């Protein structure tokens, strides 16, 4: 229980009670009570925790770093997501990794694929339809605390709870439409509604037992209904080391979500400068963002422990920023291949197991192109050839750790 918050509320009521004391009570007593209440309120405010500082990362979209981001990333491991030819995995749209399972939401097949920690397929839940226990669109999905599968249908705003082993629908609940969701403590569920058409113009919605109890992250009316970021991976929520983060499609801020209360706090903001973010935002500005003339809002946020990584789109290219936790930019440039020539495609991850890793989604075609590039450049191909043999036509998850001092390598 938040005792500091309760104390503040009680003090406020003490103020109100003092002001409403009947006239027969002495004015001196009124002043004394008000004075004591004021002292208590100041004491409560002085001992309450300070709001965390917001890290600002200044990005010059017209000045890219020479060299590639591969200088700062070390390959650590990979997992081949093994599926049979009769049941191929189409695309990794959402990703959750626990200590013993991997959950992939596939936007192409509208199915949830469940793998063990080694990438062996365990179950597939595919219940697209219009019946009460089916979803119209698999917008997002995740494991709940008790291990069941929760699917969010962003078109209808419905959540459906499934048994991950046999696909039986255990419960349904209607929230509201959105583009992503995440379960919090108890009965709390947060929904990112992006830049919706609702009159309140708020991107964040918090539900408890299906009832809307809070909205947050307001955006300018000029953004209403416009999608300026095409997210590579549909989920705008991520989790690293227990910290729940949220990006949006309508501003340059990464938010932190309190898992117990659903409170929203900005903790990282990207500054592209007044040239690309004139205030207030207008339809003309958002048109330029959508056309690639201005940088898009940041997406695919990853927490690498000692550094943050996110992507943005500019001039038809996917760009990536790697920065320290204090805002120092290590790398800002086009998304480049790793040291083995394999193209990176970062995805936001709900990682409740190992943290501090960048996750990249690698379809089989990217491996083939990497092999061709290395052969043309007369570079060693052993690693890529071995990975192609292991993966076949399957999608691979590649994991990388951050190296803050690439210049120290021998």
Beta strands, then each sheet from edge to edge (+ up, - down):
strand 1: 55-58
strand 2: 73-81
strand 3: 94-97
strand 4: 101-106
strand 5: 111-116
strand 6: 121-125
strand 7: 140-143
strand 8: 149-153
strand 9: 158-162
strand 10: 169-174
strand 11: 180-183
strand 12: 188-192
strand 13: 202-208
strand 14: 211-218
strand 15: 237-240
strand 16: 243-246
strand 17: 253-257
strand 18: 264-271
strand 19: 299-303
strand 20: 307-314
strand 21: 317-324
strand 22: 329-334
strand 23: 350-351
strand 24: 358-362
strand 25: 395-402
sheet 1: 1+ 18+ 17- 16+ 15- 23- 3- 4+ 5- 6+
sheet 2: 2+ 25- 24+
sheet 3: 7+ 8- 9+ 10-
sheet 4: 11+ 12- 13+ 14-
sheet 5: 19+ 20- 21+ 22-
end
